[in-house]
Amino acid sequence: MLNTLRPSDLLTLSFLLLLCCITVFSAVANPTWTRLLATYVVLALSVLAAASYRTKVSPAKKGFYLSVGIMVLAVSLVFNSLGALITTIHATTFDPQLIAVDHGIFGAHPTVWMERFISPPLTALLQFAYISYYFIPLSLGIVLIARGRFGEFEEVLFGILLCFYLSYTGYLLFPAIGPRFTLSHLQTGDLQLSPFIETIQDALNNLEKNKTDAFPSGHTAVSLMSLYYAGKMREKRLFMVLIPVVTVLLISTVYLRYHYVIDVIAGAALTGLTMASAPGLRRLFSGKARPSAKERDQRPTSKR
């Protein structure tokens, strides 16, 4: 079975194993631990099943897309599960410390200071930039697959997954809910949301079950990691498009009061950590993840 697993499979299985251990050890204080454990076990079994299925079909077709779909599902379900896990580990959040760091650096609360720039058009623009986060890594993956660059896609998939899992580890270690909740009493006005933008924000709040995800900023880390890979893979057009999109996205995280500035700084640092560690970890997992003979024969050839 090990021969059917790829580095991204092993990375995901390793993180799911970590979450299973945390869930079991915190079971006494967590009434939902059986549901969490079942979620992680089912996801792990799905990764294994998809890996096994890849050996029976061409990786460029059903097996390949099934594996990618499982990874996307794992990232989403794991994120939404973290809230129930974090509350059993930490009695409080780290918001007071993060607020103090921001105030110590700037001598003011950045979200309050940015009120002077609030306008309905700017809020709308920055809200769209903020939700572009969900499409930025997806767009890079689609471009690489469309060009037949499956080898490069595997490298990018591993790096992006690692970035997600490292950010989730940050949430587990330093949970924080962000200034939209903690500094609302200091804000002198709202963000002047139009009904449509308010609907988008409400949808995001309903979809994202985990609210203790401020530190580090995953939006920052994953978006910058995608920008880095777009440049590294020499996808010049996409890279040029992503530069302004990611730049505006970083501004939106603070303007829209989702993050403290220190969250964004930590997210950028997390990008650097991922860039530095991904190649070595991928080589480590590659030594354990050797494709089967049939899979090697069927693997698509990367196109330049």
C-alpha atoms as a printed R data frame, in Angstrom:
    type eleno elety resid chain resno       x      y       z
1   ATOM     1    CA   MET     A     1   0.000  0.000   0.000
2   ATOM     2    CA   LEU     A     2   2.851  2.374   0.802
3   ATOM     3    CA   ASN     A     3   4.021  2.157  -2.797
4   ATOM     4    CA   THR     A     4   0.773  3.752  -3.985
5   ATOM     5    CA   LEU     A     5   1.174  6.866  -1.822
6   ATOM     6    CA   ARG     A     6   2.622 10.136  -3.050
7   ATOM     7    CA   PRO     A     7   4.307 12.813  -0.901
8   ATOM     8    CA   SER     A     8   1.082 14.849  -0.706
9   ATOM     9    CA   ASP     A     9  -0.789 11.737   0.469
10  ATOM    10    CA   LEU     A    10   1.763 11.022   3.182
11  ATOM    11    CA   LEU     A    11   1.784 14.657   4.288
12  ATOM    12    CA   THR     A    12  -1.992 14.697   4.655
13  ATOM    13    CA   LEU     A    13  -2.035 11.336   6.435
14  ATOM    14    CA   SER     A    14   0.653 12.559   8.846
15  ATOM    15    CA   PHE     A    15  -1.345 15.655   9.744
16  ATOM    16    CA   LEU     A    16  -4.536 13.639  10.150
17  ATOM    17    CA   LEU     A    17  -2.655 11.269  12.470
18  ATOM    18    CA   LEU     A    18  -1.522 14.256  14.541
19  ATOM    19    CA   LEU     A    19  -5.110 15.485  14.808
20  ATOM    20    CA   CYS     A    20  -6.299 12.005  15.792
21  ATOM    21    CA   CYS     A    21  -3.750 11.926  18.614
22  ATOM    22    CA   ILE     A    22  -4.755 15.382  19.859
23  ATOM    23    CA   THR     A    23  -8.422 14.394  19.697
24  ATOM    24    CA   VAL     A    24  -7.900 11.213  21.716
25  ATOM    25    CA   PHE     A    25  -5.734 12.923  24.335
26  ATOM    26    CA   SER     A    26  -8.306 15.709  24.790
27  ATOM    27    CA   ALA     A    27 -11.324 13.383  24.738
28  ATOM    28    CA   VAL     A    28 -12.160 13.877  28.422
29  ATOM    29    CA   ALA     A    29 -12.781 17.590  27.875
30  ATOM    30    CA   ASN     A    30 -14.321 17.264  24.416
31  ATOM    31    CA   PRO     A    31 -17.890 15.932  24.116
32  ATOM    32    CA   THR     A    32 -17.592 15.859  20.315
33  ATOM    33    CA   TRP     A    33 -14.332 13.899  20.199
34  ATOM    34    CA   THR     A    34 -15.900 10.815  18.601
35  ATOM    35    CA   ARG     A    35 -17.289 12.896  15.725
36  ATOM    36    CA   LEU     A    36 -13.934 14.592  15.216
37  ATOM    37    CA   LEU     A    37 -12.072 11.294  15.315
38  ATOM    38    CA   ALA     A    38 -14.507  9.761  12.843
39  ATOM    39    CA   THR     A    39 -14.008 12.721  10.494
40  ATOM    40    CA   TYR     A    40 -10.228 12.347  10.527
41  ATOM    41    CA   VAL     A    41 -10.356  8.561  10.119
42  ATOM    42    CA   VAL     A    42 -12.776  8.771   7.187
43  ATOM    43    CA   LEU     A    43 -10.582 11.389   5.515
44  ATOM    44    CA   ALA     A    44  -7.502  9.206   6.012
45  ATOM    45    CA   LEU     A    45  -9.287  6.190   4.558
46  ATOM    46    CA   SER     A    46 -10.413  8.335   1.616
47  ATOM    47    CA   VAL     A    47  -6.813  9.362   0.917
48  ATOM    48    CA   LEU     A    48  -5.752  5.703   1.005
49  ATOM    49    CA   ALA     A    49  -8.649  4.624  -1.208
50  ATOM    50    CA   ALA     A    50  -7.905  7.327  -3.776
51  ATOM    51    CA   ALA     A    51  -4.228  6.350  -3.800
52  ATOM    52    CA   SER     A    52  -5.157  2.724  -4.399
53  ATOM    53    CA   TYR     A    53  -7.584  3.718  -7.156
54  ATOM    54    CA   ARG     A    54  -4.813  5.645  -8.925
55  ATOM    55    CA   THR     A    55  -3.009  2.378  -9.612
56  ATOM    56    CA   LYS     A    56  -5.990  1.094 -11.558
57  ATOM    57    CA   VAL     A    57  -6.560  4.075 -13.866
58  ATOM    58    CA   SER     A    58  -4.439  6.680 -15.623
59  ATOM    59    CA   PRO     A    59  -3.224  9.330 -13.152
60  ATOM    60    CA   ALA     A    60  -4.086 11.967 -15.759
61  ATOM    61    CA   LYS     A    61  -7.751 11.008 -15.576
62  ATOM    62    CA   LYS     A    62 -10.098  9.756 -12.885
63  ATOM    63    CA   GLY     A    63  -7.551  8.663 -10.296
64  ATOM    64    CA   PHE     A    64  -5.595 11.894 -10.477
65  ATOM    65    CA   TYR     A    65  -8.634 14.134 -10.151
66  ATOM    66    CA   LEU     A    66 -10.114 12.001  -7.386
67  ATOM    67    CA   SER     A    67  -6.924 12.360  -5.334
68  ATOM    68    CA   VAL     A    68  -6.852 16.123  -5.815
69  ATOM    69    CA   GLY     A    69 -10.524 16.354  -4.876
70  ATOM    70    CA   ILE     A    70  -9.901 14.400  -1.669
71  ATOM    71    CA   MET     A    71  -7.064 16.787  -0.745
72  ATOM    72    CA   VAL     A    72  -9.276 19.841  -1.265
73  ATOM    73    CA   LEU     A    73 -12.008 18.217   0.813
74  ATOM    74    CA   ALA     A    74  -9.525 17.375   3.574
75  ATOM    75    CA   VAL     A    75  -8.257 20.963   3.768
76  ATOM    76    CA   SER     A    76 -11.813 22.272   4.096
77  ATOM    77    CA   LEU     A    77 -13.162 19.708   6.563
78  ATOM    78    CA   VAL     A    78 -10.083 19.824   8.770
79  ATOM    79    CA   PHE     A    79 -10.276 23.616   8.953
80  ATOM    80    CA   ASN     A    80 -13.907 23.555  10.034
81  ATOM    81    CA   SER     A    81 -13.172 20.878  12.633
82  ATOM    82    CA   LEU     A    82 -10.459 22.843  14.410
83  ATOM    83    CA   GLY     A    83 -12.802 25.103  16.373
84  ATOM    84    CA   ALA     A    84 -14.185 22.195  18.414
85  ATOM    85    CA   LEU     A    85 -10.667 20.895  19.007
86  ATOM    86    CA   ILE     A    86  -9.131 24.235  19.980
87  ATOM    87    CA   THR     A    87 -11.716 25.020  22.664
88  ATOM    88    CA   THR     A    88 -10.746 21.839  24.505
89  ATOM    89    CA   ILE     A    89  -7.039 22.715  24.433
90  ATOM    90    CA   HIS     A    90  -7.182 26.424  25.303
91  ATOM    91    CA   ALA     A    91  -9.424 28.120  27.841
92  ATOM    92    CA   THR     A    92  -8.754 31.542  26.304
93  ATOM    93    CA   THR     A    93  -7.450 33.029  23.079
94  ATOM    94    CA   PHE     A    94  -4.227 34.911  22.416
95  ATOM    95    CA   ASP     A    95  -5.985 38.055  21.197
96  ATOM    96    CA   PRO     A    96  -4.801 40.278  24.097
97  ATOM    97    CA   GLN     A    97  -1.176 39.483  23.299
98  ATOM    98    CA   LEU     A    98  -1.644 40.078  19.566
99  ATOM    99    CA   ILE     A    99  -3.450 43.364  20.227
100 ATOM   100    CA   ALA     A   100  -0.583 44.448  22.468
101 ATOM   101    CA   VAL     A   101   1.989 43.613  19.775
102 ATOM   102    CA   ASP     A   102   0.111 45.620  17.137
103 ATOM   103    CA   HIS     A   103  -0.319 48.574  19.465
104 ATOM   104    CA   GLY     A   104   3.308 48.377  20.514
105 ATOM   105    CA   ILE     A   105   4.480 48.501  16.898
106 ATOM   106    CA   PHE     A   106   2.131 51.185  15.588
107 ATOM   107    CA   GLY     A   107   1.097 53.108  18.689
108 ATOM   108    CA   ALA     A   108  -2.514 52.570  17.630
109 ATOM   109    CA   HIS     A   109  -4.919 49.831  16.627
110 ATOM   110    CA   PRO     A   110  -4.483 49.422  12.834
111 ATOM   111    CA   THR     A   111  -8.123 48.506  12.190
112 ATOM   112    CA   VAL     A   112  -9.275 51.628  14.047
113 ATOM   113    CA   TRP     A   113  -6.704 53.803  12.275
114 ATOM   114    CA   MET     A   114  -7.875 52.528   8.879
115 ATOM   115    CA   GLU     A   115 -11.411 53.795   9.508
116 ATOM   116    CA   ARG     A   116 -10.435 57.075   7.811
117 ATOM   117    CA   PHE     A   117 -10.257 55.252   4.472
118 ATOM   118    CA   ILE     A   118 -13.594 53.449   4.674
119 ATOM   119    CA   SER     A   119 -15.943 53.876   1.733
120 ATOM   120    CA   PRO     A   120 -18.489 51.534   0.130
121 ATOM   121    CA   PRO     A   121 -16.513 51.127  -3.149
122 ATOM   122    CA   LEU     A   122 -13.261 50.385  -1.306
123 ATOM   123    CA   THR     A   123 -14.980 47.944   1.027
124 ATOM   124    CA   ALA     A   124 -16.496 46.125  -1.955
125 ATOM   125    CA   LEU     A   125 -13.151 45.976  -3.778
126 ATOM   126    CA   LEU     A   126 -11.322 44.644  -0.736
127 ATOM   127    CA   GLN     A   127 -14.035 42.096   0.046
128 ATOM   128    CA   PHE     A   128 -13.705 40.661  -3.466
129 ATOM   129    CA   ALA     A   129  -9.925 40.630  -3.021
130 ATOM   130    CA   TYR     A   130 -10.342 38.792   0.274
131 ATOM   131    CA   ILE     A   131 -12.471 36.007  -1.212
132 ATOM   132    CA   SER     A   132 -10.061 35.658  -4.147
133 ATOM   133    CA   TYR     A   133  -7.985 33.658  -1.666
134 ATOM   134    CA   TYR     A   134 -10.197 30.663  -2.369
135 ATOM   135    CA   PHE     A   135  -9.429 30.832  -6.088
136 ATOM   136    CA   ILE     A   136  -5.748 31.834  -6.151
137 ATOM   137    CA   PRO     A   137  -4.218 28.381  -5.495
138 ATOM   138    CA   LEU     A   138  -6.992 26.814  -7.569
139 ATOM   139    CA   SER     A   139  -6.120 29.003 -10.561
140 ATOM   140    CA   LEU     A   140  -2.463 27.968 -10.393
141 ATOM   141    CA   GLY     A   141  -3.403 24.302 -10.243
142 ATOM   142    CA   ILE     A   142  -5.762 24.621 -13.200
143 ATOM   143    CA   VAL     A   143  -3.093 26.354 -15.299
144 ATOM   144    CA   LEU     A   144  -0.504 23.666 -14.555
145 ATOM   145    CA   ILE     A   145  -2.923 20.825 -15.281
146 ATOM   146    CA   ALA     A   146  -4.138 22.491 -18.481
147 ATOM   147    CA   ARG     A   147  -0.526 22.700 -19.679
148 ATOM   148    CA   GLY     A   148   0.088 19.073 -18.785
149 ATOM   149    CA   ARG     A   149   2.686 20.001 -16.155
150 ATOM   150    CA   PHE     A   150   1.740 17.208 -13.773
151 ATOM   151    CA   GLY     A   151   5.171 16.917 -12.163
152 ATOM   152    CA   GLU     A   152   5.176 20.620 -11.322
153 ATOM   153    CA   PHE     A   153   1.589 20.339 -10.119
154 ATOM   154    CA   GLU     A   154   2.616 17.652  -7.618
155 ATOM   155    CA   GLU     A   155   5.345 19.952  -6.277
156 ATOM   156    CA   VAL     A   156   2.920 22.856  -5.935
157 ATOM   157    CA   LEU     A   157   0.240 20.666  -4.347
158 ATOM   158    CA   PHE     A   158   2.672 19.475  -1.691
159 ATOM   159    CA   GLY     A   159   3.850 23.012  -0.887
160 ATOM   160    CA   ILE     A   160   0.348 24.469  -0.691
161 ATOM   161    CA   LEU     A   161  -0.869 21.606   1.501
162 ATOM   162    CA   LEU     A   162   2.124 22.057   3.792
163 ATOM   163    CA   CYS     A   163   1.327 25.768   4.058
164 ATOM   164    CA   PHE     A   164  -2.273 24.988   5.003
165 ATOM   165    CA   TYR     A   165  -1.282 22.420   7.615
166 ATOM   166    CA   LEU     A   166   1.355 24.687   9.150
167 ATOM   167    CA   SER     A   167  -1.206 27.491   9.421
168 ATOM   168    CA   TYR     A   168  -3.630 25.055  11.073
169 ATOM   169    CA   THR     A   169  -0.883 24.162  13.535
170 ATOM   170    CA   GLY     A   170  -0.602 27.866  14.310
171 ATOM   171    CA   TYR     A   171  -4.324 28.010  15.067
172 ATOM   172    CA   LEU     A   172  -3.947 25.054  17.427
173 ATOM   173    CA   LEU     A   173  -1.016 26.656  19.241
174 ATOM   174    CA   PHE     A   174  -2.108 30.315  19.257
175 ATOM   175    CA   PRO     A   175  -5.884 30.567  18.715
176 ATOM   176    CA   ALA     A   176  -7.230 34.067  18.133
177 ATOM   177    CA   ILE     A   177 -10.540 35.372  16.834
178 ATOM   178    CA   GLY     A   178  -9.328 38.676  15.391
179 ATOM   179    CA   PRO     A   179 -10.165 42.376  15.706
180 ATOM   180    CA   ARG     A   180 -13.669 42.164  14.223
181 ATOM   181    CA   PHE     A   181 -14.697 40.583  17.531
182 ATOM   182    CA   THR     A   182 -12.191 41.923  20.059
183 ATOM   183    CA   LEU     A   183 -11.920 45.573  18.986
184 ATOM   184    CA   SER     A   184 -15.508 46.205  17.895
185 ATOM   185    CA   HIS     A   185 -16.062 48.413  20.942
186 ATOM   186    CA   LEU     A   186 -13.284 50.738  19.744
187 ATOM   187    CA   GLN     A   187 -14.502 51.045  16.174
188 ATOM   188    CA   THR     A   188 -16.407 54.289  15.640
189 ATOM   189    CA   GLY     A   189 -18.147 53.160  12.475
190 ATOM   190    CA   ASP     A   190 -18.967 50.139  10.364
191 ATOM   191    CA   LEU     A   191 -17.442 49.128   7.031
192 ATOM   192    CA   GLN     A   192 -20.335 50.666   5.053
193 ATOM   193    CA   LEU     A   193 -21.360 47.365   3.517
194 ATOM   194    CA   SER     A   194 -23.752 47.252   0.613
195 ATOM   195    CA   PRO     A   195 -26.478 44.568   0.885
196 ATOM   196    CA   PHE     A   196 -24.601 42.397  -1.620
197 ATOM   197    CA   ILE     A   197 -21.257 42.633   0.213
198 ATOM   198    CA   GLU     A   198 -23.024 41.998   3.510
199 ATOM   199    CA   THR     A   199 -24.468 38.825   1.990
200 ATOM   200    CA   ILE     A   200 -20.957 37.715   1.024
201 ATOM   201    CA   GLN     A   201 -19.664 38.332   4.546
202 ATOM   202    CA   ASP     A   202 -22.584 36.443   6.070
203 ATOM   203    CA   ALA     A   203 -21.951 33.524   3.721
204 ATOM   204    CA   LEU     A   204 -18.278 33.421   4.714
205 ATOM   205    CA   ASN     A   205 -19.178 33.510   8.402
206 ATOM   206    CA   ASN     A   206 -21.570 30.606   7.928
207 ATOM   207    CA   LEU     A   207 -19.181 28.533   5.810
208 ATOM   208    CA   GLU     A   208 -16.140 29.010   8.046
209 ATOM   209    CA   LYS     A   209 -17.051 27.204  11.257
210 ATOM   210    CA   ASN     A   210 -13.668 27.793  12.879
211 ATOM   211    CA   LYS     A   211 -13.413 31.394  14.108
212 ATOM   212    CA   THR     A   212 -10.114 30.980  15.983
213 ATOM   213    CA   ASP     A   213  -8.082 31.281  12.788
214 ATOM   214    CA   ALA     A   214  -6.531 34.741  13.008
215 ATOM   215    CA   PHE     A   215  -2.910 33.838  13.813
216 ATOM   216    CA   PRO     A   216  -1.121 33.317  11.535
217 ATOM   217    CA   SER     A   217  -3.032 34.686   8.560
218 ATOM   218    CA   GLY     A   218  -3.657 31.705   6.298
219 ATOM   219    CA   HIS     A   219  -4.943 34.062   3.620
220 ATOM   220    CA   THR     A   220  -1.548 35.743   3.611
221 ATOM   221    CA   ALA     A   221   0.532 32.563   3.744
222 ATOM   222    CA   VAL     A   222  -1.314 30.551   1.089
223 ATOM   223    CA   SER     A   223  -1.713 33.507  -1.292
224 ATOM   224    CA   LEU     A   224   1.979 34.407  -1.077
225 ATOM   225    CA   MET     A   225   2.905 30.739  -1.500
226 ATOM   226    CA   SER     A   226   0.775 30.566  -4.648
227 ATOM   227    CA   LEU     A   227   2.414 33.735  -5.956
228 ATOM   228    CA   TYR     A   228   5.840 32.237  -5.256
229 ATOM   229    CA   TYR     A   229   5.007 29.042  -7.137
230 ATOM   230    CA   ALA     A   230   3.534 30.951 -10.077
231 ATOM   231    CA   GLY     A   231   6.878 32.707 -10.401
232 ATOM   232    CA   LYS     A   232   8.939 29.589  -9.809
233 ATOM   233    CA   MET     A   233   6.980 27.641 -12.430
234 ATOM   234    CA   ARG     A   234   7.451 30.545 -14.867
235 ATOM   235    CA   GLU     A   235   3.748 31.057 -15.389
236 ATOM   236    CA   LYS     A   236   4.421 34.698 -16.188
237 ATOM   237    CA   ARG     A   237   0.906 35.799 -17.114
238 ATOM   238    CA   LEU     A   238  -0.632 34.324 -14.006
239 ATOM   239    CA   PHE     A   239   2.215 35.711 -11.902
240 ATOM   240    CA   MET     A   240   1.609 39.236 -13.202
241 ATOM   241    CA   VAL     A   241  -2.118 38.923 -12.528
242 ATOM   242    CA   LEU     A   242  -1.562 37.610  -9.016
243 ATOM   243    CA   ILE     A   243   0.824 40.382  -7.923
244 ATOM   244    CA   PRO     A   244  -1.867 43.103  -7.607
245 ATOM   245    CA   VAL     A   245  -4.523 40.630  -6.472
246 ATOM   246    CA   VAL     A   246  -2.393 39.303  -3.612
247 ATOM   247    CA   THR     A   247  -1.230 42.807  -2.671
248 ATOM   248    CA   VAL     A   248  -4.800 44.057  -2.321
249 ATOM   249    CA   LEU     A   249  -5.758 40.853  -0.503
250 ATOM   250    CA   LEU     A   250  -3.121 41.512   2.161
251 ATOM   251    CA   ILE     A   251  -4.526 44.998   2.731
252 ATOM   252    CA   SER     A   252  -8.057 43.605   2.909
253 ATOM   253    CA   THR     A   253  -7.232 41.285   5.810
254 ATOM   254    CA   VAL     A   254  -6.695 44.266   8.125
255 ATOM   255    CA   TYR     A   255  -9.121 46.748   6.537
256 ATOM   256    CA   LEU     A   256 -11.981 44.238   6.832
257 ATOM   257    CA   ARG     A   257 -10.955 43.559  10.463
258 ATOM   258    CA   TYR     A   258 -10.322 39.862   9.995
259 ATOM   259    CA   HIS     A   259  -6.695 40.087  11.117
260 ATOM   260    CA   TYR     A   260  -4.228 42.040  13.197
261 ATOM   261    CA   VAL     A   261  -1.150 43.252  11.337
262 ATOM   262    CA   ILE     A   262   0.984 40.811  13.326
263 ATOM   263    CA   ASP     A   263  -1.150 38.010  11.847
264 ATOM   264    CA   VAL     A   264  -0.186 39.152   8.356
265 ATOM   265    CA   ILE     A   265   3.481 39.390   9.335
266 ATOM   266    CA   ALA     A   266   3.307 35.879  10.789
267 ATOM   267    CA   GLY     A   267   1.583 34.671   7.622
268 ATOM   268    CA   ALA     A   268   4.421 36.060   5.504
269 ATOM   269    CA   ALA     A   269   6.937 34.379   7.824
270 ATOM   270    CA   LEU     A   270   5.005 31.133   7.441
271 ATOM   271    CA   THR     A   271   5.366 31.448   3.671
272 ATOM   272    CA   GLY     A   272   9.123 31.686   4.122
273 ATOM   273    CA   LEU     A   273   9.114 28.655   6.426
274 ATOM   274    CA   THR     A   274   7.105 26.658   3.887
275 ATOM   275    CA   MET     A   275   9.383 27.663   1.018
276 ATOM   276    CA   ALA     A   276  12.411 26.559   3.038
277 ATOM   277    CA   SER     A   277  11.012 23.284   4.358
278 ATOM   278    CA   ALA     A   278   8.839 21.985   1.498
279 ATOM   279    CA   PRO     A   279  11.660 20.704  -0.768
280 ATOM   280    CA   GLY     A   280  13.349 18.728   2.012
281 ATOM   281    CA   LEU     A   281  10.105 17.307   3.367
282 ATOM   282    CA   ARG     A   282   9.001 16.339  -0.123
283 ATOM   283    CA   ARG     A   283  12.284 14.497  -0.698
284 ATOM   284    CA   LEU     A   284  11.831 12.757   2.641
285 ATOM   285    CA   PHE     A   285   8.314 11.642   1.778
286 ATOM   286    CA   SER     A   286   9.351 10.765  -1.780
287 ATOM   287    CA   GLY     A   287  11.751  8.199  -0.347
288 ATOM   288    CA   LYS     A   288   8.786  6.518   1.291
289 ATOM   289    CA   ALA     A   289   6.314  7.117  -1.515
290 ATOM   290    CA   ARG     A   290   7.431  5.172  -4.550
291 ATOM   291    CA   PRO     A   291   4.815  4.909  -7.327
292 ATOM   292    CA   SER     A   292   3.926  1.443  -8.494
293 ATOM   293    CA   ALA     A   293   5.238  0.164 -11.826
294 ATOM   294    CA   LYS     A   294   1.825  0.577 -13.424
295 ATOM   295    CA   GLU     A   295   1.500  4.131 -12.123
296 ATOM   296    CA   ARG     A   296   4.987  5.010 -13.403
297 ATOM   297    CA   ASP     A   297   4.073  3.701 -16.836
298 ATOM   298    CA   GLN     A   298   0.815  5.669 -16.916
299 ATOM   299    CA   ARG     A   299   2.099  8.938 -15.442
300 ATOM   300    CA   PRO     A   300   1.600 11.874 -17.839
301 ATOM   301    CA   THR     A   301   4.690 13.545 -19.216
302 ATOM   302    CA   SER     A   302   5.183 17.148 -18.110
303 ATOM   303    CA   LYS     A   303   5.061 19.677 -20.907
304 ATOM   304    CA   ARG     A   304   7.075 22.830 -21.070
